[in-house]
Amino acid sequence: MTGFWLNGCPEGVDGSGPSPSLARANVRAWLAGEGIGAEAGAEVLLVVSELVANADEHGGGCTHLAVSLEGDRPAWVTVAVGDRSPLLPVPRDEHEDVLSERGRGWDIVRRLASRVDTSPSPGGGKVVRARLAVPLPRPVHARRSDRRIMG
């Protein structure tokens, strides 16, 4: 298993708080280093963005972001985001305005992840974890070294 950890979440340029786009950029670079390209990692990045935004907006601020990778074909990526609030995420009310631009993040996370759980954080607050299957590229078989080039 390999992993990526940020103590705190990346701050926006203006210092206004956690930046989902910077969190995505950090995780995108880590995924690429693990051999997971943009298409295969797109759902992971969306989950990172939603959890960081939710931690900032509803959880009193993001305390950490951790991403880990285990297994192969499919690989399993776990995204964990900590915040300062002990309150559990609340699913969107079915009767809310369907045209609203807000309120869909938690539902998106739950639909994309094969498993989502929330646990208390030792220092207070909570950690939300989402586990997603990610296809890895097929291994490239080494060419036989005993081939001769005729020429």
DARAKA-V567665 format. One record per run of one state. SS is the DSSP state (@ for helix, = for strand, . for the rest). FROM is the first residue (numbers start at 1). TO is the last residue. If there is no record, write none. Layout:
SS | FROM | TO
SS | FROM | TO
This chain:
. | 1 | 1
= | 2 | 8
. | 9 | 10
= | 11 | 11
. | 12 | 17
= | 18 | 18
. | 19 | 19
@ | 20 | 33
. | 34 | 37
@ | 38 | 58
. | 59 | 61
= | 62 | 70
. | 71 | 74
= | 75 | 83
. | 84 | 104
@ | 105 | 112
. | 113 | 114
= | 115 | 120
. | 121 | 125
= | 126 | 134
. | 135 | 151
